[in-house]
Amino acid sequence: MNNRLNEILEEIKELEKSVQLEMKRREEALKYKVTEGRVVFEREILKIHKKLTGSLFFYVIRAPFFTILSTPVIYALLFPALLLNIGLWLYQTICFPIYGIQKVRWRDHIVFDRHYLLYLNAIERLNCDYCSYINGFFSYAMEIAARTEQYWCPIKHAYGKARRHSRVHAFVDFGDAEAYRSRLSNLRSQLRDVEPE
């Protein structure tokens, strides 16, 4: 990998650290703490949240007709996602140990924490849990696919129209046959020691 690309990747890591610091500052400003996977708000904030809870009745009554009509279509996607989730779990349970790839942890991608927000009504919380699952699931699936790609075909594409996953920066450049042959074993061995996110 060239030096400029390494520099950019280091800048990205520093920016990610800055994002985490800023999120911590916001956590303090909004008066909550995350401890042992639980969100704990200060008592006075909980009182404010309870006062701001949206009315379930008005939420349904004020919803646009086509929003209500489209809801079954949105929630119907849950079934194929669950089926694919089971398939991916089986896939990495069976195949990843054979290839020496560290398994992707489900809990690192799928986070259910919005139910701590007392200002959301029951439907809003259900919608948030649905979005948390679906978006987290696709993140989980993408990481499984990224590790698989790193094992079987760690070559960058010739043109970059597709969204890149977290591992593509380590892949060998398109057309660099020598790097592919010399680095393939190392790229595969990196998958044994993947740090949890």
Secondary structure, 3 states (H helix, E strand, C coil): CCHHHHHHHHHHHHHHHHHHHHHHHHHHHCCEEEECCEEEECHHHHHHHHHCCCCHHHHHHCCCHHHHHHHHHHHHCHHHHHHHHHHHHHHHHHHHHHHCCCCCCHHHCCCCCHHHCCCCCHHHHHHHHHHHHHHHHHHHHHHHHHHHHHHHCCECCCCCCCCCCCCHHHCECCCCHHHHHHHHHHHHHHHHHCCCC
